[in-house]
């Protein structure tokens, strides 16, 4: 049997931009994007295990250690658990492979989703901005979803690209959006100084470089076993 669909309520409370969600683990919070009614795109380092001192390990959290909060205000109007974590074998500490997809325990029928742009990477000079649940240390307000200033793409690499943007802790995993509102990347890492007004060099994961990840996540959502699926390409060979 397939996973259950969520009841109609409280999804009547959902807003158009509630495709941007908050990903919560025991020791970290991040941002994610609902790319299908049961799939959330985020950063790989957001779902990596940590040791007792907080050091990131090269191992993913178990799905039951994660939850996704719904709604953009100071308090969520709902939450959903995670059935599976789909990620490359690299990227636990950001860098190459800093991308993951969460298969949710139930379908969020009626929620707005944002389809990823998998056919091409952003071009140099293209305007990109972000949205996230991050909070910089000098910010007085409580955590809620906020749009962040971005800028023009400076350099496109094989798996990533860079631009200057405003990023706060907790924005990792959030959507990179172009001027047309298309989903063109995942927030990976940035130079931060405690102020959300600071625009610094930031790195984003390219979606088109990990097309196999999206195919695997959809297959698992449809009932396939992860053991049946090919490994995700895009990581450095050892």
Secondary structure, DSSP 8 states (H G I E B T S, - for coil): ----B--STTGGG--TTTTEEEEE-SS-EEEEEEEETTEEEE-GGGGEEE-TT--EEEEE--GGG-EEEE-SSSS-SEEEEEEEEEE-SS-TTSSTT--EEEEESSB-TT-----B--S----TT-EEEEEE----TT--S----EEEEEEE--EE-SSEEEEEE---TT-TT-EEEETT--EEEEEEEE---S-TT--EEEEEE-SGGGHHHHHHHHHHHTT--GGGS-----S---
